[in-house]
Amino acid sequence: MSARSIDLMKFLKHESSVGILLFISAVVAIIFANTPLNSYYNYFLDIPVSIQFGGLKIDKALVLWVNDGLMAIFFFMVGLELKREFMEGELSSMKKVILPAIAAVGGMAVPAGIYYALNMHDPIALRGWAIPAATDIAFALGVLSLLGSRVPLSIKVFLTTIAIFDDVGAIAIIAVFYNHGLEFMPMGIAVACMAALFFINRRGVDQQSIYILIGIIMWVAVLKSGIHATLAGVVLAMFIPMYSRKKSDYSPLKTMEHDVHFTVAFLILPVFAFCNAGVNLTGMGPEQIFHSVPLGIILGLFIGKPIGIFGFSYIAVKLKLAELPENTSWFCVYGVSMLCGIGFTMSLFIGALAFKGTGVDLPFDERIGIILGSLLSGTIGYFVLNKSLKSLAAQNVAEDKVTI
């Protein structure tokens, strides 16, 4: 087995276990939010945390430190994974990239279109159009892991690659559409940091500490600029060298990715899920659940995702723009399309950006749509894939008999 295949298998196994931990964190958050522990839960989220260096002061509630600070580390890891995949991973092969790339476009466009159609009458509600466009790779792979060794590697790679392109799309959406009142002085500092990162990268500097120091300064500048601070993590990752000029067996990028992966997977993401999934269901009736915002998210994730991914994949193959992954079937592709409707982590993140800063007392909670849409997609996707894998196995047995 090649080194690339070994790395991929380790990644898939890691992400599967993270999905289970995220589910537990979300359930615990909902329990806290709907029991007498609710007051303690809210107090925890609202704990004021302040850092000051001279005239520079950052004063935020704990939940915002999680969303703006810890999630910047998550986005840094995502950026490292993207760069590695494009340079020497699955995304380095154009033949393997075309189908999941086209599928991801459909998987983002159709859910966003469904949400837009239901909310075009309300400018505030329309801010959440990107929420159902996201896919949670950890949750999706967690569900996939429940099907065991019957799942061909090609299906796992297809799902993972779609989710990676979804991440790229989500990063672009956040950068373009979820900015607030740009400040040019901090932006200038951020650009200067990028220039410094470019310079040391071209000089072959591979000391992690230098990149991290400049990255922290850039994060503060981006935070103050009005652009969402998490994007600093992605930008920093793009300048981390893949290869060292001084040590042939040393990769600064892979080393940093390895160093942060465990912390992100088993600390940052569960903490984020706990802080953002605590929906208080007290007094919530059908009018809240079937409000156009949560309904648009539910339909976008549960209906839009499979239609977009499967539909665009089918068209791409029929037009001979791409090929169906080996050892799979269209039924399996539809099952994968359903699992991509699990939007949890990134959907919660985009939802927080879309609505938490409006200053309006909203008659809905977008998290209801995210949780229900993801739950439906994961449950039905599991049964569809289970059925499709049985059909695929029976088909392979029949072909083997004919060959014999």
Contacts in CASP RR format, 6 or more apart in sequence:
PFRMAT RR
TARGET T0000
AUTHOR 0000-0000-0000
METHOD contacts of the structure
MODEL  1
MSARSIDLMKFLKHESSVGILLFISAVVAIIFANTPLNSYYNYFLDIPVS
IQFGGLKIDKALVLWVNDGLMAIFFFMVGLELKREFMEGELSSMKKVILP
AIAAVGGMAVPAGIYYALNMHDPIALRGWAIPAATDIAFALGVLSLLGSR
VPLSIKVFLTTIAIFDDVGAIAIIAVFYNHGLEFMPMGIAVACMAALFFI
NRRGVDQQSIYILIGIIMWVAVLKSGIHATLAGVVLAMFIPMYSRKKSDY
SPLKTMEHDVHFTVAFLILPVFAFCNAGVNLTGMGPEQIFHSVPLGIILG
LFIGKPIGIFGFSYIAVKLKLAELPENTSWFCVYGVSMLCGIGFTMSLFI
GALAFKGTGVDLPFDERIGIILGSLLSGTIGYFVLNKSLKSLAAQNVAED
KVTI
4 88 0 8 1.000
4 89 0 8 1.000
4 90 0 8 1.000
5 153 0 8 1.000
7 89 0 8 1.000
8 89 0 8 1.000
8 90 0 8 1.000
8 153 0 8 1.000
8 157 0 8 1.000
8 160 0 8 1.000
9 153 0 8 1.000
11 160 0 8 1.000
12 141 0 8 1.000
12 156 0 8 1.000
12 160 0 8 1.000
13 145 0 8 1.000
14 261 0 8 1.000
14 265 0 8 1.000
15 137 0 8 1.000
15 138 0 8 1.000
15 141 0 8 1.000
15 142 0 8 1.000
15 160 0 8 1.000
15 265 0 8 1.000
16 138 0 8 1.000
16 141 0 8 1.000
16 142 0 8 1.000
16 144 0 8 1.000
16 145 0 8 1.000
17 142 0 8 1.000
17 145 0 8 1.000
17 265 0 8 1.000
18 138 0 8 1.000
18 142 0 8 1.000
18 265 0 8 1.000
18 266 0 8 1.000
18 269 0 8 1.000
19 136 0 8 1.000
19 138 0 8 1.000
19 139 0 8 1.000
19 141 0 8 1.000
19 142 0 8 1.000
20 142 0 8 1.000
21 265 0 8 1.000
21 266 0 8 1.000
21 269 0 8 1.000
21 270 0 8 1.000
22 136 0 8 1.000
22 138 0 8 1.000
22 139 0 8 1.000
22 269 0 8 1.000
22 270 0 8 1.000
22 273 0 8 1.000
22 344 0 8 1.000
22 345 0 8 1.000
23 139 0 8 1.000
24 270 0 8 1.000
25 269 0 8 1.000
25 270 0 8 1.000
25 271 0 8 1.000
25 273 0 8 1.000
25 274 0 8 1.000
25 277 0 8 1.000
26 273 0 8 1.000
26 274 0 8 1.000
26 277 0 8 1.000
26 278 0 8 1.000
26 344 0 8 1.000
26 371 0 8 1.000
28 274 0 8 1.000
29 41 0 8 1.000
29 273 0 8 1.000
29 274 0 8 1.000
29 275 0 8 1.000
29 276 0 8 1.000
29 277 0 8 1.000
29 278 0 8 1.000
30 277 0 8 1.000
30 278 0 8 1.000
30 279 0 8 1.000
30 281 0 8 1.000
30 371 0 8 1.000
31 37 0 8 1.000
32 38 0 8 1.000
32 40 0 8 1.000
32 41 0 8 1.000
32 278 0 8 1.000
33 41 0 8 1.000
33 278 0 8 1.000
33 279 0 8 1.000
33 280 0 8 1.000
33 281 0 8 1.000
34 280 0 8 1.000
34 281 0 8 1.000
34 282 0 8 1.000
38 280 0 8 1.000
41 278 0 8 1.000
44 62 0 8 1.000
45 61 0 8 1.000
45 62 0 8 1.000
45 63 0 8 1.000
45 275 0 8 1.000
46 61 0 8 1.000
46 62 0 8 1.000
46 63 0 8 1.000
47 61 0 8 1.000
47 62 0 8 1.000
48 59 0 8 1.000
48 60 0 8 1.000
48 61 0 8 1.000
48 62 0 8 1.000
49 59 0 8 1.000
49 60 0 8 1.000
49 61 0 8 1.000
49 62 0 8 1.000
49 65 0 8 1.000
50 57 0 8 1.000
50 58 0 8 1.000
50 59 0 8 1.000
50 60 0 8 1.000
51 57 0 8 1.000
51 58 0 8 1.000
51 59 0 8 1.000
52 58 0 8 1.000
56 220 0 8 1.000
58 220 0 8 1.000
58 223 0 8 1.000
60 68 0 8 1.000
62 275 0 8 1.000
63 275 0 8 1.000
63 276 0 8 1.000
66 271 0 8 1.000
66 272 0 8 1.000
66 275 0 8 1.000
66 276 0 8 1.000
67 272 0 8 1.000
67 275 0 8 1.000
67 276 0 8 1.000
67 349 0 8 1.000
67 352 0 8 1.000
68 223 0 8 1.000
68 228 0 8 1.000
68 229 0 8 1.000
68 230 0 8 1.000
69 219 0 8 1.000
69 229 0 8 1.000
69 230 0 8 1.000
70 268 0 8 1.000
70 271 0 8 1.000
70 272 0 8 1.000
71 230 0 8 1.000
71 268 0 8 1.000
71 272 0 8 1.000
71 349 0 8 1.000
72 219 0 8 1.000
72 229 0 8 1.000
72 230 0 8 1.000
72 232 0 8 1.000
72 233 0 8 1.000
73 233 0 8 1.000
73 260 0 8 1.000
73 263 0 8 1.000
73 264 0 8 1.000
73 268 0 8 1.000
74 230 0 8 1.000
74 264 0 8 1.000
74 268 0 8 1.000
74 269 0 8 1.000
74 272 0 8 1.000
75 171 0 8 1.000
75 230 0 8 1.000
75 231 0 8 1.000
75 233 0 8 1.000
75 234 0 8 1.000
75 237 0 8 1.000
76 233 0 8 1.000
76 234 0 8 1.000
76 236 0 8 1.000
76 237 0 8 1.000
76 260 0 8 1.000
77 237 0 8 1.000
77 257 0 8 1.000
77 260 0 8 1.000
77 261 0 8 1.000
77 264 0 8 1.000
78 167 0 8 1.000
78 171 0 8 1.000
78 234 0 8 1.000
78 237 0 8 1.000
79 233 0 8 1.000
79 234 0 8 1.000
79 237 0 8 1.000
79 238 0 8 1.000
80 237 0 8 1.000
80 240 0 8 1.000
80 253 0 8 1.000
80 256 0 8 1.000
80 257 0 8 1.000
80 260 0 8 1.000
81 164 0 8 1.000
81 257 0 8 1.000
82 91 0 8 1.000
82 164 0 8 1.000
82 167 0 8 1.000
82 168 0 8 1.000
82 237 0 8 1.000
83 237 0 8 1.000
83 238 0 8 1.000
83 240 0 8 1.000
83 242 0 8 1.000
83 253 0 8 1.000
84 242 0 8 1.000
84 253 0 8 1.000
84 254 0 8 1.000
84 257 0 8 1.000
85 91 0 8 1.000
85 92 0 8 1.000
85 164 0 8 1.000
86 92 0 8 1.000
87 242 0 8 1.000
88 242 0 8 1.000
90 96 0 8 1.000
90 97 0 8 1.000
90 157 0 8 1.000
90 160 0 8 1.000
90 161 0 8 1.000
91 97 0 8 1.000
91 161 0 8 1.000
91 164 0 8 1.000
95 323 0 8 1.000
96 157 0 8 1.000
96 161 0 8 1.000
97 161 0 8 1.000
98 316 0 8 1.000
98 321 0 8 1.000
98 322 0 8 1.000
99 158 0 8 1.000
99 313 0 8 1.000
99 316 0 8 1.000
99 317 0 8 1.000
99 322 0 8 1.000
99 323 0 8 1.000
99 324 0 8 1.000
99 325 0 8 1.000
100 158 0 8 1.000
100 161 0 8 1.000
100 162 0 8 1.000
100 164 0 8 1.000
100 165 0 8 1.000
101 161 0 8 1.000
101 165 0 8 1.000
102 312 0 8 1.000
102 313 0 8 1.000
102 315 0 8 1.000
102 316 0 8 1.000
102 321 0 8 1.000
102 322 0 8 1.000
103 162 0 8 1.000
103 308 0 8 1.000
103 309 0 8 1.000
103 310 0 8 1.000
103 312 0 8 1.000
103 313 0 8 1.000
103 316 0 8 1.000
103 337 0 8 1.000
104 162 0 8 1.000
104 165 0 8 1.000
104 166 0 8 1.000
104 169 0 8 1.000
104 309 0 8 1.000
105 165 0 8 1.000
105 312 0 8 1.000
106 308 0 8 1.000
106 309 0 8 1.000
106 311 0 8 1.000
106 312 0 8 1.000
107 133 0 8 1.000
107 162 0 8 1.000
107 166 0 8 1.000
107 304 0 8 1.000
107 305 0 8 1.000
107 308 0 8 1.000
107 309 0 8 1.000
107 312 0 8 1.000
107 337 0 8 1.000
107 340 0 8 1.000
108 133 0 8 1.000
108 166 0 8 1.000
108 169 0 8 1.000
109 133 0 8 1.000
109 308 0 8 1.000
110 300 0 8 1.000
110 304 0 8 1.000
110 305 0 8 1.000
110 307 0 8 1.000
110 308 0 8 1.000
111 132 0 8 1.000
111 133 0 8 1.000
111 300 0 8 1.000
111 301 0 8 1.000
111 304 0 8 1.000
111 305 0 8 1.000
111 308 0 8 1.000
111 341 0 8 1.000
112 129 0 8 1.000
112 130 0 8 1.000
112 132 0 8 1.000
112 133 0 8 1.000
113 129 0 8 1.000
114 132 0 8 1.000
114 296 0 8 1.000
114 299 0 8 1.000
114 300 0 8 1.000
114 303 0 8 1.000
114 304 0 8 1.000
115 128 0 8 1.000
115 129 0 8 1.000
115 131 0 8 1.000
115 132 0 8 1.000
115 296 0 8 1.000
115 297 0 8 1.000
115 299 0 8 1.000
115 300 0 8 1.000
116 126 0 8 1.000
116 129 0 8 1.000
118 292 0 8 1.000
118 295 0 8 1.000
118 296 0 8 1.000
118 299 0 8 1.000
119 125 0 8 1.000
119 126 0 8 1.000
119 128 0 8 1.000
119 129 0 8 1.000
119 292 0 8 1.000
119 293 0 8 1.000
119 296 0 8 1.000
120 126 0 8 1.000
121 292 0 8 1.000
122 292 0 8 1.000
124 355 0 8 1.000
124 358 0 8 1.000
124 360 0 8 1.000
124 362 0 8 1.000
125 292 0 8 1.000
125 293 0 8 1.000
125 364 0 8 1.000
127 354 0 8 1.000
127 355 0 8 1.000
127 358 0 8 1.000
128 293 0 8 1.000
128 350 0 8 1.000
128 351 0 8 1.000
128 354 0 8 1.000
128 355 0 8 1.000
128 366 0 8 1.000
130 170 0 8 1.000
130 173 0 8 1.000
130 177 0 8 1.000
130 350 0 8 1.000
130 354 0 8 1.000
131 297 0 8 1.000
131 347 0 8 1.000
131 350 0 8 1.000
131 351 0 8 1.000
131 354 0 8 1.000
131 366 0 8 1.000
131 370 0 8 1.000
132 296 0 8 1.000
132 297 0 8 1.000
132 299 0 8 1.000
132 300 0 8 1.000
132 301 0 8 1.000
132 304 0 8 1.000
132 305 0 8 1.000
132 341 0 8 1.000
132 343 0 8 1.000
132 347 0 8 1.000
133 166 0 8 1.000
133 169 0 8 1.000
133 170 0 8 1.000
133 173 0 8 1.000
133 350 0 8 1.000
134 166 0 8 1.000
134 170 0 8 1.000
134 343 0 8 1.000
134 345 0 8 1.000
134 346 0 8 1.000
134 347 0 8 1.000
134 349 0 8 1.000
134 350 0 8 1.000
135 162 0 8 1.000
135 163 0 8 1.000
135 166 0 8 1.000
135 305 0 8 1.000
135 340 0 8 1.000
135 341 0 8 1.000
135 342 0 8 1.000
135 343 0 8 1.000
135 346 0 8 1.000
136 163 0 8 1.000
136 342 0 8 1.000
136 343 0 8 1.000
136 344 0 8 1.000
136 345 0 8 1.000
136 346 0 8 1.000
136 347 0 8 1.000
136 374 0 8 1.000
137 159 0 8 1.000
137 160 0 8 1.000
137 163 0 8 1.000
137 164 0 8 1.000
137 166 0 8 1.000
137 167 0 8 1.000
138 265 0 8 1.000
138 269 0 8 1.000
138 345 0 8 1.000
139 342 0 8 1.000
139 343 0 8 1.000
139 344 0 8 1.000
139 345 0 8 1.000
139 374 0 8 1.000
139 378 0 8 1.000
140 159 0 8 1.000
140 163 0 8 1.000
140 339 0 8 1.000
140 340 0 8 1.000
140 341 0 8 1.000
140 342 0 8 1.000
140 378 0 8 1.000
141 156 0 8 1.000
141 159 0 8 1.000
141 160 0 8 1.000
143 339 0 8 1.000
143 342 0 8 1.000
143 378 0 8 1.000
143 381 0 8 1.000
143 382 0 8 1.000
144 151 0 8 1.000
144 155 0 8 1.000
144 156 0 8 1.000
144 159 0 8 1.000
144 339 0 8 1.000
144 385 0 8 1.000
146 382 0 8 1.000
147 382 0 8 1.000
147 385 0 8 1.000
147 386 0 8 1.000
147 389 0 8 1.000
150 389 0 8 1.000
150 393 0 8 1.000
151 385 0 8 1.000
151 389 0 8 1.000
152 326 0 8 1.000
152 327 0 8 1.000
152 328 0 8 1.000
152 392 0 8 1.000
154 325 0 8 1.000
154 326 0 8 1.000
154 327 0 8 1.000
154 328 0 8 1.000
155 325 0 8 1.000
155 328 0 8 1.000
155 332 0 8 1.000
155 336 0 8 1.000
157 325 0 8 1.000
158 325 0 8 1.000
158 328 0 8 1.000
158 333 0 8 1.000
158 336 0 8 1.000
159 336 0 8 1.000
159 339 0 8 1.000
159 340 0 8 1.000
162 309 0 8 1.000
162 336 0 8 1.000
162 340 0 8 1.000
163 340 0 8 1.000
166 340 0 8 1.000
166 346 0 8 1.000
167 346 0 8 1.000
170 346 0 8 1.000
170 350 0 8 1.000
171 231 0 8 1.000
171 234 0 8 1.000
173 350 0 8 1.000
174 228 0 8 1.000
174 230 0 8 1.000
174 231 0 8 1.000
174 350 0 8 1.000
174 353 0 8 1.000
175 227 0 8 1.000
175 228 0 8 1.000
175 231 0 8 1.000
178 228 0 8 1.000
178 350 0 8 1.000
178 353 0 8 1.000
178 354 0 8 1.000
179 226 0 8 1.000
179 227 0 8 1.000
179 228 0 8 1.000
180 226 0 8 1.000
180 357 0 8 1.000
181 226 0 8 1.000
182 225 0 8 1.000
182 226 0 8 1.000
182 227 0 8 1.000
183 224 0 8 1.000
183 225 0 8 1.000
183 226 0 8 1.000
184 225 0 8 1.000
186 221 0 8 1.000
186 222 0 8 1.000
186 223 0 8 1.000
186 224 0 8 1.000
186 225 0 8 1.000
186 226 0 8 1.000
187 221 0 8 1.000
187 225 0 8 1.000
187 227 0 8 1.000
188 221 0 8 1.000
188 225 0 8 1.000
189 217 0 8 1.000
189 218 0 8 1.000
189 221 0 8 1.000
190 218 0 8 1.000
190 221 0 8 1.000
190 222 0 8 1.000
190 225 0 8 1.000
190 227 0 8 1.000
190 232 0 8 1.000
193 214 0 8 1.000
193 215 0 8 1.000
193 217 0 8 1.000
193 218 0 8 1.000
193 221 0 8 1.000
194 218 0 8 1.000
194 235 0 8 1.000
194 239 0 8 1.000
196 214 0 8 1.000
197 211 0 8 1.000
197 214 0 8 1.000
197 215 0 8 1.000
197 218 0 8 1.000
197 235 0 8 1.000
197 236 0 8 1.000
197 239 0 8 1.000
198 239 0 8 1.000
200 210 0 8 1.000
200 211 0 8 1.000
200 214 0 8 1.000
200 239 0 8 1.000
201 239 0 8 1.000
201 240 0 8 1.000
201 241 0 8 1.000
204 241 0 8 1.000
204 244 0 8 1.000
204 245 0 8 1.000
205 211 0 8 1.000
205 241 0 8 1.000
206 241 0 8 1.000
206 244 0 8 1.000
206 245 0 8 1.000
206 246 0 8 1.000
206 247 0 8 1.000
206 250 0 8 1.000
206 252 0 8 1.000
208 252 0 8 1.000
208 255 0 8 1.000
208 256 0 8 1.000
208 259 0 8 1.000
211 236 0 8 1.000
211 239 0 8 1.000
211 240 0 8 1.000
211 252 0 8 1.000
214 236 0 8 1.000
215 232 0 8 1.000
215 233 0 8 1.000
215 236 0 8 1.000
218 232 0 8 1.000
218 235 0 8 1.000
218 236 0 8 1.000
219 229 0 8 1.000
219 232 0 8 1.000
219 233 0 8 1.000
221 232 0 8 1.000
222 228 0 8 1.000
222 229 0 8 1.000
222 231 0 8 1.000
222 232 0 8 1.000
223 229 0 8 1.000
223 232 0 8 1.000
228 353 0 8 1.000
230 349 0 8 1.000
237 253 0 8 1.000
240 252 0 8 1.000
240 253 0 8 1.000
240 256 0 8 1.000
241 251 0 8 1.000
241 252 0 8 1.000
241 253 0 8 1.000
242 251 0 8 1.000
242 252 0 8 1.000
242 253 0 8 1.000
242 254 0 8 1.000
243 251 0 8 1.000
244 250 0 8 1.000
244 251 0 8 1.000
244 252 0 8 1.000
269 345 0 8 1.000
272 345 0 8 1.000
272 348 0 8 1.000
272 349 0 8 1.000
273 344 0 8 1.000
273 345 0 8 1.000
273 348 0 8 1.000
276 348 0 8 1.000
276 349 0 8 1.000
276 352 0 8 1.000
276 367 0 8 1.000
277 344 0 8 1.000
277 348 0 8 1.000
277 367 0 8 1.000
277 371 0 8 1.000
278 367 0 8 1.000
279 365 0 8 1.000
279 367 0 8 1.000
279 368 0 8 1.000
279 371 0 8 1.000
284 365 0 8 1.000
284 368 0 8 1.000
288 294 0 8 1.000
288 363 0 8 1.000
288 364 0 8 1.000
288 365 0 8 1.000
288 368 0 8 1.000
289 295 0 8 1.000
289 368 0 8 1.000
289 369 0 8 1.000
289 372 0 8 1.000
291 363 0 8 1.000
291 364 0 8 1.000
292 364 0 8 1.000
293 364 0 8 1.000
293 366 0 8 1.000
293 369 0 8 1.000
294 364 0 8 1.000
294 365 0 8 1.000
294 366 0 8 1.000
294 368 0 8 1.000
294 369 0 8 1.000
294 372 0 8 1.000
295 369 0 8 1.000
296 369 0 8 1.000
297 347 0 8 1.000
297 366 0 8 1.000
297 369 0 8 1.000
297 370 0 8 1.000
297 373 0 8 1.000
298 369 0 8 1.000
298 372 0 8 1.000
298 373 0 8 1.000
298 376 0 8 1.000
300 373 0 8 1.000
301 341 0 8 1.000
301 342 0 8 1.000
301 343 0 8 1.000
301 347 0 8 1.000
301 369 0 8 1.000
301 370 0 8 1.000
301 373 0 8 1.000
301 374 0 8 1.000
301 376 0 8 1.000
301 377 0 8 1.000
302 341 0 8 1.000
302 373 0 8 1.000
302 376 0 8 1.000
302 377 0 8 1.000
302 380 0 8 1.000
305 337 0 8 1.000
305 338 0 8 1.000
305 340 0 8 1.000
305 341 0 8 1.000
305 377 0 8 1.000
306 334 0 8 1.000
306 335 0 8 1.000
306 337 0 8 1.000
306 338 0 8 1.000
306 340 0 8 1.000
306 341 0 8 1.000
306 377 0 8 1.000
307 337 0 8 1.000
308 337 0 8 1.000
309 333 0 8 1.000
309 336 0 8 1.000
309 337 0 8 1.000
309 340 0 8 1.000
310 330 0 8 1.000
310 333 0 8 1.000
310 334 0 8 1.000
310 337 0 8 1.000
313 322 0 8 1.000
313 333 0 8 1.000
313 337 0 8 1.000
314 330 0 8 1.000
316 322 0 8 1.000
317 323 0 8 1.000
317 324 0 8 1.000
324 330 0 8 1.000
324 333 0 8 1.000
325 333 0 8 1.000
327 392 0 8 1.000
328 392 0 8 1.000
329 388 0 8 1.000
329 391 0 8 1.000
329 392 0 8 1.000
329 395 0 8 1.000
331 384 0 8 1.000
331 387 0 8 1.000
331 388 0 8 1.000
331 391 0 8 1.000
331 392 0 8 1.000
332 385 0 8 1.000
332 388 0 8 1.000
332 389 0 8 1.000
332 392 0 8 1.000
334 384 0 8 1.000
334 388 0 8 1.000
335 381 0 8 1.000
335 384 0 8 1.000
335 385 0 8 1.000
335 388 0 8 1.000
336 385 0 8 1.000
338 377 0 8 1.000
338 378 0 8 1.000
338 380 0 8 1.000
338 381 0 8 1.000
338 384 0 8 1.000
338 385 0 8 1.000
339 377 0 8 1.000
339 378 0 8 1.000
339 381 0 8 1.000
339 382 0 8 1.000
339 385 0 8 1.000
340 377 0 8 1.000
341 373 0 8 1.000
341 374 0 8 1.000
341 377 0 8 1.000
341 378 0 8 1.000
342 374 0 8 1.000
342 377 0 8 1.000
342 378 0 8 1.000
343 370 0 8 1.000
343 373 0 8 1.000
343 374 0 8 1.000
343 377 0 8 1.000
344 370 0 8 1.000
344 371 0 8 1.000
344 374 0 8 1.000
347 370 0 8 1.000
347 374 0 8 1.000
348 367 0 8 1.000
348 370 0 8 1.000
351 366 0 8 1.000
351 370 0 8 1.000
354 366 0 8 1.000
355 362 0 8 1.000
355 366 0 8 1.000
END
